Amino acid sequence: MPFPGAPDRYPRREEAVTYLTTYADRLDDDIRTGRRVTAARHVPGGCEVETEGGERLRTRSLVAASGSFGRPHRPALSNLDVFSGRLLHAADYRNPEPFTGQRMVVVGAGNAAVQIAAEPREAASVTPATRAPVKFTRRHTFGRDRHFWLTVTGLDTAPLGRVPRRPPAQPVLDDGRYRAALRGGRPDRRPLFTGVGGAKVTWPSGDREEADAIVPATGYRPDLPYLARLDGALDAEGKPQHRQGPAINVPGPAFVGLEWQRGLSSNSLRGVGRDAERIARRLAAPLTRR
């Protein structure tokens, strides 16, 4: 279903919500909301899914389509767990007001990290801390959005080869303001701190500095604990084991909406439909042959 609205601007939150609810209303499906899945297990002929309320559903096939952003990623960073100041992931950040007059360190070099670090610079003293220099890419080229060019060049739909264990970091989409802000030292990017003790961080230079808040903007991971009983569906870190969607170590389950699943846009509204259609055809094939 095409996304409505003006094509030359980004949709607002309300527009995205309306799109999704309208899409769901048009489907001839039994959609059950408010039913968190707690477990999936193999049974003869397929899988059984159990929900939080004790409901049990049997199915020939199971597709985990909850995407890549269900679980905020909190990497082990230099004793961060003993930090006595305020520690919150970017997922819990809302606006700069609570940090007025404070010293704030934002960890990460992606879009969320740079945007959060740049937002409260008038109200707080902010430092983005990164392992490597921040990389930028233009949001618009020749007046058209980056996503437009990915689509017309075919890069958006080109199947990826073997996905690397650690996919490359995404550059920060910028219209020039964030690059200029970092170049001007507001906020002042620094190499990642080497230690944390109490309310102080230790920088690579050896200097120790007090911080009121540390905000890891370190991305997300799929949230799929309900697949733990399907041996081989997930690795030791809880990541899906699949090849372009279908699970590779266990029969039955498949995945949709994962980052780098088949192409650059596999985990976005603009690209997930192509992967979903492919998975649906694959799962329906045995029934068609019958």
N, C-alpha and C positions, 0 to 999 in steps of 0.2 A: 504494500500500500504506500503510494508516494507520500512524502511528508508535506503537509500544506504550508502556506505562508510564503513570504518573500524569500527568494532563493539567495539573496545577497546579504543576508544577516543570519546570525545564530539564533535559534529558537529560545524563547524564554522557558523557564521551568514549567509554567502552567500549560504552555503549548505542547511540551513533551508529554506531560501527564495526560492531556486530552487526546493526543495521538494514540498513546498506548491503550487507554480505556476504550476509545472508539474502535481500534483494531480488535481488541478482545471481544467487544460486542458483536462484531461482524462474523466472528468465527462460530461455526456450528460444533462447539466443543463443550464438554463437561468441565468447566473451570471451577476449581474449588480453592478459594482464598482463605487465609487465616488458618491454614493447616500445615504447620511446619513438619517436614519429614524428619523422623528421628533415626530410622534404620531401614536398610534394604538388604534382603537376603535371597539366596537362590532357593527356589522351590521347583519341583518337577514341571517342566514346560515353560519356565521363565523366572520371574522375580516376584517377591512379595514386598510391598512397601508399607511401613508402619508410620503413622502420624503421631503427633504429640498427644492427641486425644484418645489414642488407642485404636483408631480406625486402621483396618488392614485392607490393602488393595492388591490384587494379583494382576500381573501383566506379562505379556510375552516379551516385551522389550521395555527398557528404561532409558530415558534421555535426561541427563543432568544438564539443565539449561539455565542455571542460576548465575552464570557469568564469572567474571574474573575479580570482582570487587567486593566480595562478601566478607573478607577477613583482613582488617588492617595489618600490614606487615610491620613488625617491630623487631628489627635486627638487634643482635647482641652488640652493643656499642660501649666499650670502655666503662664498665661499671655503671651504666645508665640506671640500673635498677636501684642504686643507692642514692640517687640524686634526691636531695631533700626539698628542692623547689617544686614548682608546678610542672608536671610532665603529662603532655597530652598529644595524641596522634593527630595528624592533619584531619582525619575523619571527624574529630570532635571539635575542631576549630570552627567558629562561626563568624566572628568579627573582631576587630582590633581593640574594641573598647575595654575589655577586661585587662589589657596589658598597658594601659596608659601610664606613662612614667616609669615603666619597668625595663629591665634588660632581658632581651629575648634572643634565643639561639634557635634557628630553624635548620634542621638537618635534611639535606637532600639537594639534588640539582635538577629536578624535573619541574613541570609546569606548576604543580601545586606548591612546591617549596618556594619557587621564585615569586609567585603571585602573593603568597602569604607573607613572605619576607618584605616585599615592596609595599604592601598595603598599609601597615601601621607605622611606617617610618617617621611620620610627623608626630605620632603620639608616644612611640617607644624607641629605645635604642635596639636595633635589630641587626643580627649577623647571620647570614646563611652560611652554614658550614658544610663543605663538600669534599669528597675524595679527589675530585678532578675539576678543572675549570668548567663552568656552565657552557653548554653548547646551545646555540640559537638557530632557529630557522624562520624565514619570513612567513607571516600569516597570509599575506596576499602577494601575488606576483602578477604583474600586468593587470591589476585591478580585480583578479579573481582569487578566491580562497584556495588554500593549499589542497583541500579535499576535492575541489573541482578538478585540479590538474591531476591528482592521483586517479580520478575516475576516467578522464578523457584519454590519459596516456595508457590506461590498462594496468598500471601498477597496482591499483586497488584490488583487482580481481585475479592478478597473476598468482597461481599457487606457489607457495614457498617450497624450497627444497627441504632438506632436513633442518628442523628448527634447532638452533644451538641451545646448549644446556642453559646458558645465560644469554637471553636475547639482548641485543644492543639497546642501550638507554635511549629513550626518545628525547629529541631536542626540544627546547622550550619554544612554543609558538609565540612570536613576538611581532609587534608593529613598530618596534624601535624603542619603546619606552623602558622596557626592562633591561635591555642591553645598556642603554644610556644611564639608567639608575645605578647599575653595578659598576660601570666604568667611573662614575662620579663618586663611588664610595658610599652611596646611600641607597641601599644597605651595603655594608662593607663585608664582602665575601672573604672567608678565610678557609684555609685547609682544615679538615675535620679535627676536632679536639682529640687529644690522646688519652685523656683521663677525666674522671669525674669524682669529686670528693665533697660530700655535704652539698652545699649550694654553690660550689665553685667548679669551673671547668678548667682544664689545663690545655693550653694551645701548644702546637708543635714547637713554638719558640721557647717553651718552658714557662711562659707567663701564666699565672693563675688569675682567674677573674670570676667575680660573683655573677650569677645569673638567676633571675627570678623564674624563668620558664624555659623549657626545652621542648620544641615541637618537632618530632620526627615526621617528615613528609616523605616517607620511604615506601610508598606504594601499597598494593593490596595483593592478596592471594585468593584463589577460589576457596569457598567455604563449603566443604563436602564431607563432613564427618559421618554422615549417614551412609556413606559407601564403604566404611571401614570393614564391614563384615563380608564384603565381596573381595576376597583375597586377590590381590593383583591389580585392582582398579586404581589404587593410589600408591604412591611411593612412600618412603619413610617420612617425608616432609608434608604429606597430604596433597601432593600434586597429582593431577590426573595422568594416568599412563595410557596414552592413546596415539593413534596415527591418523592425523587429519580428522579426528572426531571419534571414530569407533575405538573402543578399548582394545588393547593389544594382548593383555595377559589373562583376560577373563571374558567368557562369552556373555552376551546380553547387553551390557550398558554401552552408551555412547554419550558424547559430550557436544554441547553447542554453546557458542559465546565465549570461548576461551581466547585469551590473547595469543596471537600468532598461531591460531589453530590451522588455518589454511592460507590466509593472506593478511595484508596489513590492517584490514578493517573487520577481521573476524569477531572482535569483541565490541563492535559498535552497532548502533541501530542501522547504519547505512550498509553494513556488510554481513550481518548475522543471517539475513534471510537466505542468501546463497548457500551458506553452509547448512542451514536448517533444511532446505529443500533436498540437498544431497543426502543428508542423513535419513530423511523421511523415505526417500526412494530406496535407499539401501535396506532399511528395516522392513519395507513393504515387499521387497523382492521375493522372499520365500513364499509369502502368501499368494503373490501374483502367479508364481510358477505352479501352485497347486490348482 
